[in-house]
Amino acid sequence: MTDVSLSERNDDDALLFIDEQAFYSPGSSADEEYASHELPALKLDLQKLKDCASEVASARCVNVRKLSRGAFHEIFILDFEPNPNTMVEIAKARNSCIARFTRREEPMQKATSELATMKYVKEHSSIPVAKIFYQDLCPDNQVGAPFVLMERLPGKHLYRLWNTMPLEHKKDVLTQLARVLTTLATFRFNVIGSLQDYGIGPLVHCFLPDQDKSFPSTVEFLSAFFREDTVEDSELKDVYNQLKQELENYFSTKSDVSYLNAPFRLIHGDFDAQNLLFVESSPGSGKAPVLSGVLDFENSYTGPLYYLYDYPIFIQDVDHSPQFYEENAILRPHFVRALRNAFPRDSQDAIEARNVMREKNFFLNDLERIMFLVAISSDRPDFIISGIRYFLKDLNDGTGLAYTGRMDYVPDPELDSDKD
């Protein structure tokens, strides 16, 4: 491998495109040792990377800076010499772009689905998504690992800005996020699956790694996470059967509920503050930050509207942060109104937005927690059995909460109101 030195990350640089912030410690050295439980650093031929990037950008790549590393990716900033022939997106980003490398072996369709989803959203909406310049997903390519060259978007991660924003700016930000979700709701599909360049392909889902099909209905989609033929434990088979019977019972009465049935919508796999970039307004302007990037479309899929519209996790109450209850109680109704107001008054879309948020319930919400439990506890059937039994008990007793972060949770009163 050619030895090319790496520059340290510049923390004052506001032009970031990172999907690994949760794993990266700002201010740490790019050369610091990996923790013992992490995969070793990739062995990359950075000169080959520079040669490839130079050809793609029509400008000479002069520097490679490691930006972050995490469980799944290593991310670099590539700097180029100014050139009037280079891509406009590279020139706008201070003559730079992002190189993202995959650190773990993963199914090819996972990467191709993410890229296809990004391209689809960029081509069919105004949602700010990075442009893909080049992709080489071959694990034994000349650089040393699968990688993508993509646009470097401006802004800071929302979680770095949120706590210091005034209330009115938070409302404005939530309105912008509601517009993203309502835009994704305009994409309509006949089956539940994952986007590929050719259309809708088999579902690619982090909780369901071995899936090779798409689904015509929500009940078939959810039931796929609890297949008896994938387990040997007889007790686990039994609780799977009980859970699937509850699914059948629930959906047998929901055939006319639009937000649980086709047409299905495009659902971002992790629509949270670490995957949202915002550009701050000029000091003294009094204006709220502006959305500049939606990141990390891994595990995005087409699914029921119920799972697209939901409160961002950072305005949901949790027992250990009661100091935010009062403000969150203002922000949640604002978010619901923003979803509804994105559509003409009394339109079907506006009514669906209202109904989805009114009908949030323990069964469908907590089912996602059970799906996660199944995914991470495959070697501990006793954990899964216990978790499902508690879930079924809370369901049958009527004691389960739609949102479990706060033990005394009750729905916001304004959800019962029809006012805008």
LOMARVEX-563135 format. One line per 2 residues: number of its first residue (from 0); their letters; for each residue x negated, y, z negated of C-alpha. Coordinates in steps of 0.25 Angstrom, whole numbers, plus 5000, padded with zeros to 4 digits. Layout:
N
NUM) A) X/Y/Z  ...
% end
This chain:
420
0) MT) 5000/5000/5000  4995/5014/5003
2) DV) 4993/5022/4990  5001/5035/4991
4) SL) 5002/5043/4978  5015/5047/4972
6) SE) 5019/5060/4967  5025/5062/4953
8) RN) 5040/5066/4953  5042/5081/4952
10) DD) 5053/5083/4942  5056/5097/4946
12) DA) 5060/5092/4960  5075/5093/4961
14) LL) 5076/5085/4974  5078/5071/4969
16) FI) 5085/5059/4975  5084/5048/4964
18) DE) 5093/5037/4961  5084/5032/4950
20) QA) 5085/5043/4940  5090/5034/4929
22) FY) 5077/5026/4930  5068/5038/4931
24) SP) 5062/5046/4920  5060/5061/4925
26) GS) 5046/5065/4923  5040/5052/4922
28) SA) 5028/5048/4931  5031/5041/4944
30) DE) 5019/5032/4941  5023/5028/4927
32) EY) 5024/5013/4924  5037/5006/4927
34) AS) 5044/5000/4915  5042/4985/4913
36) HE) 5056/4982/4917  5055/4989/4930
38) LP) 5051/4984/4943  5037/4988/4947
40) AL) 5035/5000/4956  5036/4997/4971
42) KL) 5024/4996/4979  5026/5005/4991
44) DL) 5017/5009/5002  5020/5024/5001
46) QK) 5012/5028/5013  5021/5019/5022
48) LK) 5033/5026/5015  5027/5039/5019
50) DC) 5025/5035/5033  5039/5030/5034
52) AS) 5045/5042/5028  5037/5051/5037
54) EV) 5043/5044/5049  5057/5045/5044
56) AS) 5056/5060/5040  5048/5065/5052
58) AR) 5039/5071/5042  5026/5066/5035
60) CV) 5029/5061/5021  5017/5066/5012
62) NV) 5021/5062/4998  5028/5051/4990
64) RK) 5033/5054/4976  5040/5044/4967
66) LS) 5052/5050/4962  5058/5039/4953
68) RG) 5059/5024/4951  5070/5015/4945
70) AF) 5075/5001/4944  5079/5001/4959
72) HE) 5072/5012/4967  5059/5020/4968
74) IF) 5061/5033/4974  5051/5043/4980
76) IL) 5051/5057/4986  5044/5058/5000
78) DF) 5038/5071/5004  5036/5075/5018
80) EP) 5029/5086/5025  5038/5097/5030
82) NP) 5042/5094/5045  5052/5101/5053
84) NT) 5056/5087/5059  5059/5081/5046
86) MV) 5073/5077/5041  5081/5089/5036
88) EI) 5085/5081/5023  5070/5079/5020
90) AK) 5066/5093/5023  5078/5098/5014
92) AR) 5072/5089/5002  5059/5097/5002
94) NS) 5053/5087/5013  5056/5075/5005
96) CI) 5064/5062/5004  5067/5050/4995
98) AR) 5061/5036/4997  5069/5026/4988
100) FT) 5063/5012/4987  5071/5000/4982
102) RR) 5064/4993/4970  5072/4981/4969
104) EE) 5075/4970/4979  5090/4972/4982
106) PM) 5100/4968/4993  5098/4975/5006
108) QK) 5113/4978/5006  5112/4986/4993
110) AT) 5102/4996/5000  5109/4997/5013
112) SE) 5122/4999/5006  5117/5011/4998
114) LA) 5111/5017/5011  5123/5015/5019
116) TM) 5132/5021/5008  5123/5034/5007
118) KY) 5123/5035/5022  5139/5033/5023
120) VK) 5141/5044/5012  5131/5054/5018
122) EH) 5138/5052/5032  5152/5053/5027
124) SS) 5152/5063/5016  5145/5076/5011
126) IP) 5141/5068/4998  5126/5071/4997
128) VA) 5119/5058/4999  5104/5056/5003
130) KI) 5101/5054/5018  5094/5041/5021
132) FY) 5082/5043/5030  5076/5029/5031
134) QD) 5078/5015/5024  5069/5003/5024
136) LC) 5076/4993/5015  5066/4981/5018
138) PD) 5059/4977/5005  5046/4974/5012
140) NQ) 5045/4986/5021  5031/4993/5023
142) VG) 5034/5003/5011  5036/4992/5001
144) AP) 5051/4993/4997  5065/4996/5003
146) FV) 5066/5011/5004  5075/5022/5009
148) LM) 5071/5036/5013  5082/5046/5009
150) ER) 5085/5061/5008  5081/5068/4995
152) LP) 5093/5075/4989  5092/5087/4980
154) GK) 5097/5089/4966  5096/5083/4952
156) HL) 5103/5071/4946  5116/5075/4940
158) YR) 5113/5069/4927  5102/5078/4925
160) LW) 5111/5090/4927  5124/5086/4921
162) NT) 5122/5089/4906  5118/5103/4908
164) MP) 5129/5107/4918  5140/5116/4913
166) LE) 5154/5110/4913  5158/5117/4926
168) HK) 5146/5112/4933  5149/5098/4929
170) KD) 5163/5099/4934  5158/5104/4947
172) VL) 5148/5092/4948  5160/5083/4945
174) TQ) 5168/5089/4956  5156/5086/4966
176) LA) 5155/5072/4961  5170/5070/4963
178) RV) 5169/5075/4977  5158/5064/4979
180) LT) 5168/5053/4974  5180/5058/4982
182) TL) 5171/5058/4994  5167/5044/4992
184) AT) 5182/5041/4991  5184/5046/5005
186) FR) 5176/5034/5010  5186/5022/5012
188) FN) 5183/5008/5014  5191/4995/5015
190) VI) 5182/4986/5006  5173/4986/4994
192) GS) 5159/4985/4998  5146/4993/5001
194) LQ) 5143/5002/5012  5133/4997/5023
196) DY) 5129/5003/5036  5139/4994/5043
198) GI) 5151/4997/5033  5155/4991/5020
200) GP) 5147/4979/5017  5147/4969/5005
202) LV) 5147/4976/4991  5134/4980/4985
204) HC) 5136/4982/4970  5126/4982/4959
206) FL) 5135/4973/4950  5138/4963/4962
208) PD) 5124/4961/4968  5128/4948/4976
210) QD) 5140/4953/4983  5141/4951/4998
212) KS) 5155/4955/5001  5164/4967/5001
214) FP) 5178/4967/4994  5192/4971/5000
216) ST) 5198/4974/4986  5194/4980/4972
218) VE) 5198/4967/4965  5189/4959/4974
220) FL) 5178/4968/4972  5179/4968/4957
222) SA) 5181/4953/4956  5168/4951/4963
224) FF) 5160/4955/4951  5166/4943/4943
226) RE) 5164/4931/4952  5165/4918/4944
228) DT) 5157/4911/4955  5145/4919/4951
230) VE) 5144/4914/4937  5143/4901/4930
232) DS) 5148/4904/4916  5162/4899/4914
234) EL) 5166/4909/4904  5161/4920/4913
236) KD) 5169/4914/4925  5181/4915/4916
238) VY) 5180/4930/4912  5177/4933/4927
240) NQ) 5190/4926/4930  5197/4934/4919
242) LK) 5191/4947/4924  5195/4944/4939
244) QE) 5209/4941/4935  5210/4955/4928
246) LE) 5205/4961/4941  5216/4953/4949
248) NY) 5227/4957/4939  5222/4972/4939
250) FS) 5221/4974/4954  5234/4966/4957
252) TK) 5242/4978/4953  5232/4988/4960
254) SD) 5235/4985/4975  5241/4999/4977
256) VS) 5230/5007/4969  5222/5014/4979
258) YL) 5210/5017/4971  5207/5002/4969
260) NA) 5210/4997/4983  5205/5000/4997
262) PF) 5201/5010/5003  5188/5009/4995
264) RL) 5179/5020/4992  5164/5022/4992
266) IH) 5159/5021/4977  5145/5026/4973
268) GD) 5138/5016/4965  5133/5025/4954
270) FD) 5139/5039/4955  5132/5044/4942
272) AQ) 5124/5057/4939  5111/5050/4942
274) NL) 5115/5048/4956  5120/5063/4959
276) LF) 5111/5074/4963  5115/5089/4960
278) VE) 5108/5102/4964  5109/5113/4954
280) SS) 5113/5126/4958  5105/5139/4957
282) PG) 5103/5143/4942  5113/5154/4939
284) SG) 5123/5150/4950  5133/5144/4941
286) KA) 5135/5133/4951  5136/5118/4948
288) PV) 5126/5108/4954  5129/5103/4968
290) LS) 5129/5088/4971  5117/5085/4980
292) GV) 5116/5070/4980  5123/5057/4977
294) LD) 5113/5046/4975  5112/5031/4974
296) FE) 5122/5024/4982  5118/5010/4978
298) NS) 5129/5001/4975  5140/5010/4981
300) YT) 5151/5003/4987  5165/5005/4992
302) GP) 5176/5002/4981  5189/5007/4975
304) LY) 5191/5021/4972  5193/5018/4957
306) YL) 5178/5016/4956  5174/5028/4964
308) YD) 5181/5038/4956  5176/5039/4942
310) YP) 5171/5048/4931  5156/5051/4933
312) IF) 5149/5043/4921  5144/5056/4915
314) IQ) 5158/5062/4912  5162/5049/4906
316) DV) 5162/5049/4890  5153/5040/4882
318) DH) 5154/5038/4867  5139/5043/4865
320) SP) 5141/5057/4872  5154/5063/4865
322) QF) 5148/5077/4868  5152/5075/4882
324) YE) 5167/5071/4880  5172/5085/4881
326) EN) 5165/5089/4894  5168/5076/4900
328) AI) 5183/5077/4897  5183/5090/4906
330) LR) 5174/5084/4917  5182/5071/4919
332) PH) 5195/5077/4923  5187/5087/4931
334) FV) 5181/5075/4939  5195/5069/4941
336) RA) 5200/5082/4946  5188/5083/4956
338) LR) 5191/5069/4961  5206/5073/4964
340) NA) 5203/5087/4969  5194/5082/4980
342) FP) 5206/5077/4987  5219/5085/4991
344) RD) 5229/5086/4980  5239/5074/4979
346) SQ) 5231/5066/4990  5229/5051/4989
348) DA) 5214/5053/4986  5217/5063/4975
350) IE) 5228/5054/4968  5218/5042/4969
352) AR) 5207/5051/4962  5217/5054/4951
354) NV) 5222/5040/4950  5208/5033/4949
356) MR) 5203/5042/4938  5217/5040/4930
358) EK) 5216/5025/4932  5202/5022/4927
360) NF) 5203/5010/4918  5195/5000/4909
362) FL) 5197/4988/4919  5191/4994/4931
364) ND) 5181/5003/4924  5175/4993/4914
366) LE) 5175/4982/4925  5163/4989/4931
368) RI) 5156/4987/4917  5159/4972/4918
370) MF) 5154/4972/4932  5141/4978/4927
372) LV) 5140/4968/4916  5142/4956/4925
374) AI) 5131/4962/4934  5120/4963/4923
376) SS) 5124/4951/4915  5124/4940/4925
378) DR) 5115/4932/4915  5123/4934/4903
380) PD) 5137/4929/4906  5141/4931/4891
382) FI) 5139/4946/4893  5148/4946/4905
384) IS) 5159/4937/4898  5159/4946/4885
386) GI) 5160/4959/4894  5171/4954/4902
388) RY) 5179/4948/4890  5178/4962/4883
390) FL) 5182/4969/4896  5194/4959/4897
392) KD) 5198/4961/4883  5198/4976/4884
394) LN) 5206/4976/4897  5216/4967/4891
396) DG) 5217/4974/4878  5218/4988/4885
398) TG) 5207/4993/4877  5197/4996/4888
400) LA) 5193/5010/4892  5192/5015/4906
402) YT) 5179/5022/4902  5171/5015/4891
404) GR) 5160/5026/4887  5169/5032/4877
406) MD) 5176/5023/4867  5188/5033/4865
408) YV) 5190/5035/4880  5203/5040/4885
410) PD) 5206/5045/4899  5205/5060/4901
412) PE) 5219/5066/4900  5218/5074/4913
414) LD) 5218/5061/4920  5233/5060/4918
416) SD) 5235/5074/4924  5238/5077/4939
418) KD) 5232/5091/4938  5220/5094/4947
% end
